[in-house]
Amino acid sequence: MIDAVSARVHAWALHAWWRARDARGQGTVEYVGMVVMVTLLVAAVAVAAKGWAPDIGNALKKALTGAVKHLTDGFG
């Protein structure tokens, strides 16, 4: 009886270990994380610059809008 339980626990542990080592989809998660971090950084700079340099927010908005238009120019 103990051997059967031990074998099941061992099989479950090996299966969990192999699933944890599986890296499929990891690149997508990393790219999404990077996009979120860049977005938070841009938002933090825009909020921080509001008090001491109000023109930075407008310049940042204009630069991002220009970059998006440049990237999507061929799609329209």
Secondary structure, DSSP 8 states (H G I E B T S, - for coil): -HHHHHHHHHHHHHHHHHHHH--TTHHHHHHHHHHHHHHHHHHHHHHHHHHH-HHHHHHHHHHHHHHHHHHTTTT-
